[in-house]
């Protein structure tokens, strides 16, 4: 279970995680930007 200081995380929420810690809760637009960036930097892969 991930919990941010501001509020608990609900199913369907996008969470930025670094070294196993929830860093930030993202809106869908920001999450999509980061997913696209990850795919660009890693050649379109998912891992």
N, C-alpha and C positions, 0 to 999 in steps of 0.2 A: 504494500500500500504506500503510495507516494502522498506526501502532505507538504504543501507549501505554507509558509507562514501566513500568507494572506487568506487562503481558503483551501479546503481539501480538493483534491483532483477527482473529477467525475469521469466515468467511462465516456469516451469520445473526445475528451480534451487532448490538446497537443501540449506536450511538456518537453522543454529543452533539458536534457540530462547530460551532465559531465562528471566523469569518474564515479558514476553511481548515485549522484546527488541531483535532485530536481532543482534546477537553477531558475527556471522561469516558466510561466504559463503563457502559451502563444495563442494568438487568434488564428483562424484558418488561413488568412492571407499571408501572414508572416511564416506560418508553418510551410505553406506551399512554396514560398520563396526559398526557404532553407532546404527543402527537399530537392528543388530544382538545382540549387547550387551544389548540393552533395552529389547529385547525379552528373553534373557537368564536371566537377573535379575528379570524380572517380569513374569516368568513362561510361556512364549510364548504368553502372551496376547498382545493386541494392545493398551491398555489404561492404 
